Each structure stands twice: as C-alpha cells, then as structure tokens.
C-alpha cells in the first residue's frame, strides 16, 4: 500500500508523490522564542520528527527545515520587561527550546533559519508585492490585499465572509479590508530596520514564505505546523506565494491537533501550562512522546495524569521485555541481525494509512508478547529476531528504551548469578542479584 496522507489543502487523503521522486523537502513552522515551551508545543516537535524518520525509513532523502521566529511583539515586550536586548531573549529561549527538543527524543531539523537573518530578502519581497499591486502602504505600515487572490480561504476551506467572522482582527482604519494582513509594521519600540516604507519590522506571515523561497527556491513537498496555524498564518503564506510565485507553497499541507490540559486549551497567557523543562527525566520525555505519537495526529489530545500513567505502564512493559531479551541473548551469546518482515510490513501498512498509530501500537504489543513467549521457551534465535524488529520500529518512531548491553563486568556477574541459581546456591545468588539490581540490570 502506498503512503496516504491527509492533505489539508485538498481536504482529503492523497497518495504521497514527492515533486522530485525520492527527494522530499519539508518545512515546519517553528517557535517564537520568548518563553519556555509547554507540552502542547511539543506535539508538532514530536510528530514532524517522527514524520522525517518514517519518510527516511521508506527510502526518501528528506531535508527538514524549521524556523526560529526571533523578532516578534512578544519578544520585544519580554526584552523591555527584563531590560535586555531582543537577541538576548531570543537566544536564551532558543537554547531552552532545543533542550526541550532533546528531552522528548526529537532531533534538530536539518536547517534552522532565523527570521532576523532574512530581513533584506523580506523587504525586497514586500516591495515586489507592492509593485505588483498585491500590497499597499498605509501610514508607514504595508498590508497585503487579500481581495487580489481569487482562492483566498483555500486552505481553511472558507469563503472570505466566514473568514472575516472567524479571524482575530482588530478594527484598523488603515486597512482597505479587515482581512488584509500586515507585511511590514511601523514601530518606534524595540528592534527595527530601515526600509523603503520606513523604520519597522516584517510581519510574521511574510517571514516563512521568504525563508521557504530562499531555502528551497520553489514549491516544497510538505508544509506543516499546528492546527491553529491553518488560519490565518498558513492561509496568508499561501496568498503571498500565489501572488508572486503562482503556486500554493507546498504540495501537501499537514496539520497537527492541539494537546489540551484536562479538556482546556493550554495557554501561557492563561497560566495552565505544563512545561517540557519540568519533566523529571528523559524517561518522562519518552512517555510524553508515546502519549503524543499514539494518538491520532489530527485529533485533540486531552492530557491528564491518568493518561500519562497509562502510557507509563506501556513504556515500562516494553522496557522490561526488551531488557530481559537483550540480557538473556548476551548470556547465551546469541547474535542474530535479522528482523521479522511480517511485523515490519504490518507496521508500514498501518503507517501508510495516514499514520494509523493505534494499529501500530497493537503491532508493538504483539511483538512484546512474542518476545516473552520466545524467552520462556528459550527460542533464542526467534527472540533475537523479534527484539531486533521491536528496536527497528521504535527507532523509526524515535522511542528509546534506554537499555544498553551489559559490560563485561556486568555480564560476568550475570553469569555467576545464573550459575548460582542453577546450583540452588541462593545465598550467592542473592549477593549477585543485589549487585545486578544496583546496576539496574534486574
């Protein structure tokens, strides 16, 4: 079965066919670095990392870019409050962001463009839109004429009247149309740049379009982000791209649902956030990763302690089974590189169904059952094969069990423990067991 992906642009499942056969270019909207990220912010970080891993597993050559928005009203406000520069604020929280990325088991994107590195390109882009009649200056600001784009609303599947009602748009006499959005903002406060339109800074919706074009120079395969970015941010990206480049920026648009806290939207302004930095351990990061990955990616997750405990039990079950298998295989000196293609094919079949993770979870638990059965039956070759299969699947998902092979010293004690047990020398066995427990082998 080919990989089928739900495309937000067409509002339907589509077979994934990259523009350049085996080469995939993917861009995901990254953080505005003015605060720590909460576990809801971690959902796209985890999902798109998994998406890159899976596409790579299928044989695609993936270039994954995700930006850093390091100029924004929130950053300026934070800098003023703390009597620091915008660069100091942005750098601090960018570093904190990538610590969080690491904690939830994700890799850094291949390319990490910063908005402030592309200001000149943004100014030139805005000028081209003005020259082409798609944008206009008004009292030092520059706005995009939404009415000039025939299919505005194509991503959110709404007509302009509906968008007007749903948009968070303040009354602004400078605009020709309430839906028109800022490309350049005049400002006397905070960081600013000189431009043909006066001192100011670029609008958020322009930044990603310009960075995309600079990095990939054409339509990309996948553009992603959270569901809340569909409108207005991604809609406005498409509008600008259509105006100058005559395409929708990306062939496939993928959006990830929210992660709420016990049914309420998590928001820094509301103060109801659980921050990734406050996770106690890398194990907690993996449990969060499982909780996020094994939910339908387009649906809302309602986070609770009960849900966390459910996935903690699942994770510990996998960890326990893998550890027992690895150590018994070491003890019996069984080395087998093969994997079970039956399980791999099932994994691919379900992942190719727009990432049907619920069924993938079933596959993983079936592997765990077979591992335990093979261990009890001392079928070590099969045990090794299913253990390798489990690791292959978990690696694609980015889930680490943090189980390493025993060192020579540990293996010698493990062998002595097994020998003492076989000889019913329980006093010695208890001594060895205590040592193995200290090493977290048992």
N, C-alpha and C positions, 0 to 999 in steps of 0.2 A: 504493500500500500504506500503510495507517495505521501509526503508530508503535506498535511492540510492545515492551513492557518486561517483563523477568523480575521478578515481584513476589515478594520473599522471604516475604511474609505468606501468599500462596496457594500458593507453591512452584510457580508455572507462569508461562508467558508470557501477558500480558494486553494488550489494546488500551488505549492510554493515552487516558483520557477524564477531563479535569480536572473538579473539582467545580463550578467556575464558568466553564465553556466556554473562554474564551480567557485567563482569569486562572489563573496557576499559583503556588502558594505552596510553597516548598521550604526545608526546614531540614536542615542537616548538622551533626553533632557536631564541634565544633572542638577545638583543642588545650588541654591542661593546660599552662600556661606556667611551666615550671620548668627548661627546658633548651632547647637548640637542636634543631630537627627534623632527622631523618635522611631519606635519600631515600625510605625506605619510608613515612614520614609524609607525604611529598609526593604520594603516589599519589592519595589522595582529594582533596587540594587541586587537583590537575590534572584528575581525572576530573569532579568536580562543577562546576568552572569550565567545562569543555567542555560538560557537560550543559546548563547555563544558556544558553551561547552557541547550542547547537543548538536548544533549545526556542524561543529568541528568533528564530532564523533561520526556524523554522516558523511564526512569527507570534504566538506566545504572549507575554503580558505576564507576565514572571517576576519574583517577589520572592524573592530568595535570602538566607536568614539562616543564619549560622553563629556559634556562641557561643565565648566565651573562658571557660574554667574557671580563674578566678583565686583560688579557695580550694580547697585540697586538702592532704592529708598531705605530699605530695612538695614542695609549695611551702613549707609550714611548716618542713619539715626543712631545705630549702635556705636559708631565711631564718635559721634558727638557726645553721647551719654558717657562713654568711657574715656573721653579726651585722648583718643588715639586716631591714627590715620585709617582710612578705609582699607589700605593694603595690609596693615597690621591685623585688623579684624578679620579680613578675608583669609589671610594666610593661616591664622590661628585655627579658624573653624574648618578650613580645607584640610589641614593636618588631622584635626579631630574626625572629620568625615572619613578619611581613608583609614584611620584606626578602626572606625566602626565597620567599614567595608571588610577589613581583615577579620574582625571579630565574628562576622556572620558567614565567614568562609568564602567570600567572593574575591575574585582577582581584580586588580585595577584594569580599567579599559586600556586598549592599545594606544589610543590617542586621547589626550585630555586638554582640549582647547580652553583658554581663558578669555572671557569676553574682552577684557582690557587690552589684550594683545591684537585685537582686530578693529580698533576704533577707526582707523583711517579707511579700512575697507567698508565699514558700516556707513561712514559719512559719504563715501563715493556711491554706495548702493542707494542710499536715501536720495542723493542728488539725481541719480538716474530715474528713480520713481517720480520725482518732481518734474523732471524734463519730459517724461513720457505722459504726464497728466494724471498719474495714479496717486499722486500725493500733493499736498498744498501746505504752504506756510501760513501760520496764523499766530500773530503776536509772539513770535520767537519760537513757537512750537511747530512741529511738522506732523501732519496727520495723513493717514492712508485713506483714500476714497474707496470705501467698501462697495459703493454702487457701481464702480467700474468693472468689478469682477462678476461675471454672469452667474457662476455657480457658487457664490459665497454661501456657506452653510452646507457644502457637500460632505464634509466630514461628520458634522453633528447631525446631518440629515434633517435640517430645519430650514424653513424659509426665513427671510430677514425679519419679518414681523414677529415671529416666535423668538428668534434670537434676541431681538430688541427687548422683549419682555424678560428673558432669562439672563441677560448679561448684567454684570455688576458694573453699571455705567453711571457715573455721576453726571449731573447736569453741567454742561460746559458750553458756554456761548461761543467759544472759539471754533467749535466743530460745525461742519456743514450737516453732518448726520450723526445722531447719537452713537451709532455703531462704529464710526470712524475711530481708529486707534492711533496712538502716538508712536511715531517713528523716532522723533527727536524731542527731548524735553528741555525746555529752557530752565535753567536753575541758577540761583545765586548761592546755594548752600551745598557744601560738600564737594566731592571731586567732580571736575567738569573739564570739557575740552572745547577748543575753538573750532568753529565750523562755518560754512557759508551762511548758516541760519542763525549764528550767534553762539554764545557760550552755553554749553549744556551737556547732555549725555544721551546715548541711544536708548530707545525703548526696548524692553525685554523681547518682544515678539520679533524684532529685527535681528537680534543677536544670533539666534540659532540658524536662521536662514543664511546669513552671511558666512558663518563658520562652516556650515554644511557645504556651501558652494566652494569655499576656499579649500576645504579638505578633499572633497570628492569630485568637484567640477562636473556636476551633472546629477541626474536622478539617482537616488540611492535605493537599495532594496528594502530596508526596514527602517522605519522611524518609530520610536517607542517612547513611552512615558506613562505616568499615572492617568487614570480615567478622568481626573479633574482637569487635566491639561487639554483634553479634546476641544473644549471651547472655554475661553477664547484663544488660548495660546497656539495650539496646533492649527486651528482654523485660520488664524491670522498668518501663520507661517505659510500655509498653502496659498493664501491670497497674494502675498508678496511674490512668492515663487512663480505663480501663474503670470503675474503682471510682467515680470522681466524675463523669465526663463521658459514660460509656456509649458510647464508640467507641474505635477502635484507634489514635488519634492521627493516623495518616496512612493514606491510601487505598493508596499504593504505598510499599513499603519496598525500597530499593536498597542493596546491599552490594558493596563493592569488595574484591577479594582482596589478599593481602599481597604485598610485594616483599621477597624474601629475598636474602641475600648468599651467592652460590655454594652454594645449597641449604640454608643455615642461617638460621633466623629472626633478623632484625636486632633487636637489643635494646640499649638504653642500659646496662642492668644488666650485660649480657654484654660490653660494650665492643667489639662488632663492627659499628660503625655508620660509614657514610659520610654526612657532614653536608652539607646543601644549602649552607650558608655557605662550604664549602670548594671548591665548584665554581669553576673559574678564571675563567669569563666567562659573559656572557648566552648565548653560543653553546652552552656546555656545558649551561646550563639548558634550552635548546631541544632539545638532543639527548636529555636525560633525559625531557623532555616527550614526544618522539616514541617513545622506548623504552616509556614507560608507556601512551600512548594507543593504540599499535598492537598491544598485547597484549589478548587477551580480558579484559574488565574484571573478571570474576568469578574468574578463574584466578590462581594464584600465579605471579609472575614471579621467576625466579632470576637476579639481576643478576650480571654478570661483565664484565670488561674486553673480552672478545671480543664480547659482546652490545652493549656501548656502541660499540665500533668499527664494528660492523655498521650501527648507526643513524647514526653519524657520517658514514659513506660515503654513506648515503641522503640525509641532510640536505645534505651538500656538493654532491651531484649536483643536487638541486633548486635550491640557491642559485646554482650555476654557470649552470644553464639559465635561471633567471629573470633573472639579471643580464645575460646575453648578449641575451636577448629585449628587456629594458627599454631597454638602451643602443642597440641597433640600431633600435628603434622611435623613440627620441628622435632618432637620427641621420637617419632617413628622414622624420621629422616626421609619423608615423602616429599618429592619435588615434582610438581606437575604444572605446566604452564597453560594447559588447555582450558577453555571455557565451554559452558553448555549453550550451544547455539539456539536450542529450543527457548530458553529463557530470554536470551538476547533478542530473538525475533519477536517474542511476546512484548518485550519492553519497547522495541521500535514500533510495533504495530499500534500500541496504545499511545505512545508519544506522538506518533504521526496523526493521531486523531485530535488535532489541536491541543496536544499536551493533556491527554486524559490521565491525570495523575492518580485518580482514585484507583484505577485498574493497575497502574504501576505499583502502587502500594501493595496491592494484592499479590503481584508477581514477587515483590521483595519478601513478603511474608511466606510465600510458598517456598522460596529459596531457603529461608531460615528453617522451615520445617524439614526440608530435605537435608540440610546441613546437620541438624540434630539427629535425624534418623540415621544418617550415614556414620555419624560419630558413635552412636550407641552400637551400631552393627559392625564397627571397626572397618568400614569400607573406605579406606583412606584415600584411594585414588579418586573415587567419586566425591569424597569430602573436599579434596583439594580443588576439583573442578568447580563445584558449586560455590566454594569460598571465593575462587577467582572471579566467578561470574557476579557474585554479590559486589565485590570490590569494583569491578568494571562499571556496573550500573550506578553505584554510589558515587564513583569518581565523576561520571557524567553529570550527576545531579549536584556535585560539589559538596557532598556529605562525607565528612571524615569521622571515623570512629575512634581515632587517636589510639590505635593499638599497634605497637611495634613488635617485631620479632624479639625473642629473648636474646640477651647477650650470652656469651659462652659461659660466664659465671652463673647466670640465672638458669641456663639450660642444664648445667651440671647439678645444681640444687634440685631442679625439677625432676631430673632422672633419679637422683637419690631419694626424693620423696616418693616417686612411683615404685622404686625398688623396695623401700621400707613398707609401703602399703601392701605390696605383693607378698612380702615375707611376714606380714602381720606384726611388724615391729612398730606398734602405734606410738610409742614414746618418741622414737626417732622421727617418725612421720609427722608428729605434731611439731617438732622443732623445725623441720624443713618447711612445713606448712606455714608456720609463723613468719619465717623469712620470706617466703613467696608472697605472703599477704602484705608484708611491708613494701615489697616491690610492686604491689598491685597486679601480680600475676594471677592470684586466686582471689 
